[in-house]
């Protein structure tokens, strides 16, 4: 027995999975022309893209976060817009504004909407925590509803729409922490770490030569939209869904399922959006690996980027040096995918292959 759903994919589904795999391999090859290493980060960006999610990238300056995002937009042949967040940035600087224009033929004055930089397929919100919450919130409607409202009028955004925000974890002076409600809109929080010795050597070589590296587009808008719809059609067994739910619910202090140490280390747990993104991220990972079913290992692989920014540690945890990643690691170690109610009541076979 296997742990995946018994639903058999159609020949069309299998063709789409094969197409996605080939596109994924081509995209990674193109990314490697510009970006050295950071394979896990790139994988998480692609997973979020195919799930219609947004990403928050955390890393010190100089780790090619901006270059990675701009390269991704070129590979996907999508429009790209960069917004440099500063303390004096206003909401209209992001969403756009209305101006009065005169009709030369009639002399009538009319309001005309001038779209802001948010009207792009890939939006880079660079150093998003450097602008006040009022301006940060200008992105919320766009991220959730794929539209902006200016002057009482709704303006739809072109899809696919993908917000990639960056944040510097070191310098906190003159910054505004993102509200929990806004953090929750990001599917993944991706940590960008330092390169290895060999990777840094290659970076130095590439960036100190005169040779130019260019990338070729791999997918267009219609391809991406089609692949995004395929992700949601991937079947998932009940006990794998239950595993995602149990990971999320174990972080809630008021829940009887939460371990004692969770109530000591956390001040606040993850909401239902975490469970949704765990399942969606797992579906995308399964497809990228050429499978039309989801395993518990897929849930485990996306647990950190989904949960780390949705948990709030307590003072006791901070005093002990406990991070949200520490909490997720312990949850993954203690919660088994074989303890699902779907297995206990006989709806699914009890023998699970990992």
BAGU-267950 format. One line per 5 residues: number of its first residue (from 1); their letters; for each residue y, z, x of C-alpha. Coordinates in pm, 1 decimal. Example, Ala and Ser with C-alpha at 12.3 -4.5 7.8 and 13.67 -1.06 7.14 Angstrom:
# BAGU-267950
1 = AS = -450.0 780.0 1230.0; -106.0 714.0 1367.0
***
This chain:
# BAGU-267950
1 = XXXXX = 0.0 0.0 0.0; 357.6 -53.3 107.6; 665.7 133.1 9.0; 850.6 -167.3 -128.1; 876.8 -289.0 -483.6
6 = XXXXX = 590.3 -503.6 -609.1; 832.5 -765.2 -743.7; 752.5 -1097.3 -579.6; 1056.9 -1293.1 -459.4; 1089.7 -1651.8 -579.5
11 = XXXXX = 1082.3 -1946.4 -341.2; 1457.6 -1980.0 -391.9; 1508.1 -1616.1 -293.5; 1301.3 -1665.4 21.3; 1506.0 -1972.3 110.2
16 = XXXXX = 1824.9 -1772.8 72.0; 1686.1 -1494.0 291.0; 1597.8 -1750.3 556.4; 1945.0 -1900.5 529.2; 2104.0 -1558.0 568.7
21 = XXXXX = 1890.1 -1481.2 872.8; 1984.5 -1807.1 1041.8; 2352.5 -1753.9 963.6; 2331.8 -1397.0 1090.8; 2176.9 -1510.0 1420.3
26 = XXXXX = 2442.7 -1780.2 1460.1; 2723.7 -1533.5 1383.0; 2598.4 -1286.1 1642.4; 2573.4 -1564.3 1901.1; 2932.5 -1665.4 1831.5
31 = XXXXX = 3051.4 -1302.9 1845.1; 2885.9 -1257.4 2184.6; 3105.5 -1534.5 2324.4; 3402.8 -1300.7 2281.8; 3267.9 -947.9 2236.8
36 = XXXXX = 3047.1 -778.9 2496.3; 2798.9 -523.3 2358.5; 2884.4 -325.5 2041.9; 2576.9 -471.3 1865.9; 2544.8 -176.4 1627.1
41 = XXXXX = 2912.1 -200.7 1530.3; 2882.2 -574.6 1466.1; 2569.3 -520.6 1254.9; 2748.2 -263.2 1040.3; 3045.1 -497.1 992.4
46 = XXXXX = 2815.4 -774.3 871.8; 2628.2 -537.0 639.6; 2952.5 -420.0 481.0; 3074.3 -778.0 444.9; 2764.4 -889.1 255.8
51 = XXXXX = 2790.5 -579.1 32.8; 3157.5 -651.2 -53.6; 3249.0 -328.3 123.8; 3534.2 -220.5 349.3; 3513.7 -56.7 691.5
56 = XXXXX = 3709.6 205.6 882.6; 3667.0 168.3 1259.7; 3724.1 478.5 1471.7; 3767.4 439.0 1845.7; 4003.5 495.2 2136.5
61 = XXXXX = 4242.6 214.2 2239.1; 4106.7 -73.1 2443.4; 3761.3 -104.7 2283.2; 3834.7 -449.2 2131.9; 3846.5 -331.0 1770.8
66 = XXXXX = 4125.4 -573.6 1681.5; 3967.0 -858.7 1877.8; 3633.9 -795.3 1707.0; 3790.2 -820.5 1361.5; 3995.0 -1133.4 1432.8
71 = XXXXX = 3688.5 -1301.0 1588.7; 3485.5 -1215.4 1278.2; 3740.3 -1387.1 1054.1; 3726.2 -1702.9 1268.2; 3345.9 -1711.8 1261.3
76 = XXXXX = 3352.9 -1681.8 883.2; 3629.4 -1942.0 848.7; 3838.4 -1700.7 642.5; 4210.8 -1635.7 626.6; 4312.4 -1340.2 840.5
81 = XXXXX = 4607.7 -1105.2 818.4; 4702.3 -819.0 1047.9; 4918.7 -531.9 924.9; 5047.9 -299.7 1196.0; 5093.7 33.9 1021.5
86 = XXXXX = 5406.7 225.4 1125.8; 5591.1 528.6 980.9; 5861.9 307.1 826.6; 5623.5 62.2 656.5; 5681.5 36.5 280.4
91 = XXXXX = 5426.1 -51.6 6.5; 5604.9 -380.6 -65.8; 5560.7 -476.8 300.3; 5187.7 -489.5 224.9; 5158.3 -607.6 -134.3
96 = XXXXX = 5459.4 -838.3 -149.4; 5780.6 -830.4 -349.5; 5975.0 -1012.5 -618.4; 6293.8 -1198.5 -532.7; 6549.8 -1368.5 -756.2
101 = XXXXX = 6567.5 -1745.3 -722.5; 6792.2 -1989.5 -905.4; 6649.7 -2297.9 -1073.9; 6868.4 -2582.2 -943.8; 6811.6 -2798.5 -1251.1
106 = XXXXX = 6897.2 -2536.8 -1515.2; 7092.6 -2279.1 -1317.5; 6864.6 -2010.1 -1459.6; 6777.1 -1716.5 -1235.0; 6413.3 -1618.0 -1224.9
111 = XXXXX = 6199.0 -1365.7 -1042.5; 5950.3 -1516.0 -799.0; 5668.5 -1322.0 -637.9; 5634.1 -1354.7 -262.5; 5279.5 -1245.7 -161.1
116 = XXXXX = 5244.6 -989.7 116.1; 4991.6 -985.1 400.8; 4725.9 -826.6 178.2; 4671.6 -1173.8 30.1; 4411.6 -1278.7 283.9
121 = XXXXX = 4032.5 -1274.5 298.6; 4015.0 -1042.1 598.7; 4288.7 -780.2 627.6; 4321.4 -573.0 944.0; 4498.7 -243.8 873.1
126 = XXXXX = 4575.4 -148.7 1231.8; 4622.0 225.8 1293.9; 4621.0 296.6 922.1; 4687.4 667.7 975.0; 5033.2 600.9 1123.8
131 = XXXXX = 5195.4 530.5 788.4; 5270.6 779.5 504.9; 5024.5 820.2 213.8; 5255.5 626.6 -20.5; 5203.6 311.9 185.6
136 = XXXXX = 4838.1 386.6 255.9; 4785.4 403.6 -120.3; 4919.2 49.3 -159.5; 4579.4 -67.3 -37.8; 4376.6 135.5 -288.1
141 = XXXXX = 4415.9 -97.0 -585.7; 4347.9 -399.7 -368.4; 4033.4 -246.1 -218.6; 3887.8 -134.2 -549.8; 4014.2 -385.4 -806.9
146 = XXXXX = 4078.0 -696.2 -591.8; 4430.3 -718.1 -727.4; 4781.4 -582.5 -674.5; 5040.9 -492.1 -935.0; 5405.9 -570.0 -858.6
151 = XXXXX = 5684.0 -547.3 -1115.1; 5430.9 -483.0 -1389.9; 5249.5 -809.5 -1315.1; 4892.8 -829.2 -1182.7; 4816.9 -1068.0 -900.6
156 = XXXXX = 4452.8 -1140.0 -819.7; 4333.3 -1151.3 -460.3; 4126.5 -1435.0 -324.1; 3760.6 -1345.5 -266.7; 3585.7 -1255.4 -49.4
161 = XXXXX = 3825.1 -971.7 29.7; 3748.1 -742.0 318.4; 3968.0 -458.1 453.2; 3901.9 -342.2 808.0; 4110.7 -44.5 910.6
166 = XXXXX = 4133.9 105.5 1258.9; 4216.4 460.1 1359.5; 4273.6 624.7 1696.1; 4087.1 960.7 1708.6; 4281.3 1096.2 2007.3
171 = XXXXX = 4653.0 1091.9 1933.7; 4740.1 1289.2 1619.0; 5115.9 1330.1 1666.7; 5313.3 1137.4 1406.2; 5006.1 1047.2 1200.8
176 = XXXXX = 4911.1 1101.3 837.7; 4542.3 1180.2 772.3; 4388.1 956.8 509.3; 4333.4 1131.8 173.8; 3970.2 1190.8 79.2
181 = XXXXX = 4006.7 955.9 -219.5; 4109.4 673.1 11.2; 3839.1 748.7 268.2; 3585.0 725.4 -12.5; 3688.1 361.9 -75.6
186 = XXXXX = 3556.7 262.2 266.5; 3187.4 177.5 255.3; 3133.4 254.2 624.2; 3307.4 460.4 886.8; 3206.5 286.2 1208.9
191 = XXXXX = 3236.9 463.5 1542.9; 3323.0 232.1 1832.4; 3206.1 390.3 2158.3; 3272.8 313.7 2523.6; 3074.7 23.8 2677.0
196 = XXXXX = 2792.3 79.8 2922.2; 2843.1 18.0 3294.3; 2694.7 -334.0 3278.2; 2890.4 -418.9 2963.7; 3216.7 -301.8 3116.7
201 = XXXXX = 3148.8 -507.9 3429.3; 3105.9 -817.8 3210.2; 3423.1 -732.1 3015.9; 3622.2 -708.2 3337.7; 3484.3 -1038.6 3461.9
206 = XXXXX = 3561.0 -1222.9 3139.4; 3911.7 -1086.6 3096.7; 4022.1 -1147.8 3455.8; 3922.7 -1516.2 3464.9; 4110.2 -1820.6 3341.6
211 = XXXXX = 3816.3 -1949.0 3139.1; 3875.2 -1960.2 2764.1; 3606.5 -1871.8 2512.6; 3623.9 -2015.0 2162.6; 3404.2 -1965.2 1856.9
216 = XXXXX = 3288.8 -2202.9 1586.3; 3290.2 -2123.1 1212.6; 2944.3 -2044.6 1074.6; 3001.0 -1962.8 707.0; 3266.9 -2051.8 452.8
221 = XXXXX = 3395.1 -1873.0 141.8; 3136.6 -2012.9 -97.5; 2850.9 -1930.3 140.1; 2965.8 -1570.7 174.4; 3009.5 -1522.9 -201.6
226 = XXXXX = 2659.9 -1660.8 -261.7; 2506.5 -1432.3 0.0; 2692.5 -1131.5 -144.7; 2527.9 -1195.1 -480.6; 2183.7 -1219.7 -318.5
231 = XXXXX = 2218.4 -871.5 -167.6; 2244.4 -715.8 -512.4; 1930.5 -896.4 -630.0; 1710.2 -740.1 -362.7; 1453.8 -515.2 -540.4
236 = XXXXX = 1425.5 -150.9 -443.1; 1149.3 92.5 -540.0; 1233.0 403.2 -742.3; 1126.8 645.6 -470.4; 1355.5 473.9 -215.0
241 = XXXXX = 1646.4 511.5 -458.0; 1543.0 876.2 -504.5; 1551.5 923.8 -126.0; 1912.8 800.8 -115.4; 2002.7 1032.2 -404.9
246 = XXXXX = 1837.9 1334.3 -242.8; 2028.6 1278.5 82.3; 2357.8 1263.9 -106.3; 2286.7 1550.2 -345.8; 2172.8 1777.7 -62.3
251 = XXXXX = 2533.3 1779.3 67.1; 2677.0 1932.9 -251.6; 2733.4 2305.4 -231.8; 2689.6 2363.1 -606.1; 2354.7 2183.9 -613.1
256 = XXXXX = 2036.3 2389.7 -607.2; 1880.3 2121.6 -385.2; 2129.2 2190.4 -104.8; 1977.1 2383.2 189.7; 2135.2 2712.9 288.9
261 = XXXXX = 2270.8 2577.8 616.1; 2453.7 2302.2 425.8; 2644.2 2564.1 227.1; 2740.9 2728.4 555.0; 2844.6 2411.1 738.0
266 = XXXXX = 3012.1 2208.8 461.9; 3321.6 2275.9 256.1; 3270.8 1964.8 43.4; 2986.7 1720.7 -14.3; 2951.0 1349.3 -87.3
271 = XXXXX = 3008.1 1189.1 -427.4; 2809.9 928.0 -624.6; 2971.9 640.6 -435.0; 2768.9 754.1 -133.7; 2442.0 688.4 -315.7
276 = XXXXX = 2562.6 346.9 -425.3; 2660.8 248.3 -71.5; 2339.2 386.2 77.0; 2138.9 156.3 -150.2; 2366.3 -146.1 -103.6
281 = XXXXX = 2379.5 -103.1 274.0; 2001.4 -70.1 285.9; 1961.8 -390.2 83.7; 2188.5 -580.9 322.6; 2002.7 -444.5 626.0
286 = XXXXX = 1670.0 -549.4 476.5; 1793.8 -904.5 423.2; 1939.8 -929.4 772.9; 1596.8 -833.8 904.4; 1429.4 -1100.4 691.0
291 = XXXXX = 1283.8 -874.0 419.1; 1331.5 -905.5 43.7; 1259.1 -538.3 -18.1; 1412.2 -208.4 91.2; 1235.9 60.7 291.8
296 = XXXXX = 1326.8 424.2 350.6; 1407.5 330.7 710.8; 1687.7 106.1 581.2; 1838.4 406.3 400.8; 1812.6 615.1 717.2
301 = XXXXX = 1978.5 342.5 927.1; 2294.8 335.9 713.8; 2313.7 710.3 640.6; 2562.1 798.1 916.2; 2823.2 526.6 855.1
306 = XXXXX = 2803.9 592.3 479.3; 2811.8 973.2 482.1; 3008.8 1082.3 789.4; 3355.1 1035.6 632.3; 3254.3 1174.0 292.8
311 = XXXXX = 3160.4 1519.4 417.9; 3411.9 1794.2 493.1; 3294.4 2054.7 742.9; 3377.4 2424.5 702.5; 3568.7 2643.3 948.1
316 = XXXXX = 3240.0 2797.5 1056.0; 3098.4 2455.1 1141.7; 3410.9 2355.6 1333.9; 3393.6 2679.5 1532.3; 3034.1 2596.7 1628.0
321 = XXXXX = 3122.1 2238.1 1720.3; 2922.7 2098.0 1428.4; 3028.9 1748.7 1317.1; 2942.4 1552.6 1006.7; 2706.0 1342.4 1218.9
326 = XXXXX = 2525.0 1665.5 1309.3; 2485.7 1741.9 939.5; 2348.7 1393.2 862.1; 2103.4 1412.8 1152.7; 1966.2 1741.2 1022.3
331 = XXXXX = 1939.3 1609.3 667.0; 1743.2 1308.5 790.7; 1513.2 1537.2 988.0; 1444.7 1774.3 697.2; 1435.6 1545.1 392.6
336 = XXXXX = 1127.9 1326.6 367.7; 1115.7 1002.2 166.0; 766.6 1105.8 48.8; 899.2 1388.4 -172.3; 1031.3 1165.0 -449.4
341 = XXXXX = 963.1 1255.1 -815.1; 861.7 888.7 -859.8; 566.6 958.0 -630.9; 480.6 1295.4 -782.5; 449.6 1168.0 -1140.5
346 = XXXXX = 223.7 877.4 -1043.5; 469.4 594.1 -1101.2; 417.2 481.6 -743.3; 125.0 506.2 -500.6; 124.7 811.8 -280.3
351 = XXXX = 43.3 629.3 41.9; 364.6 509.9 202.7; 385.9 293.3 512.7; 688.8 363.8 726.3
***
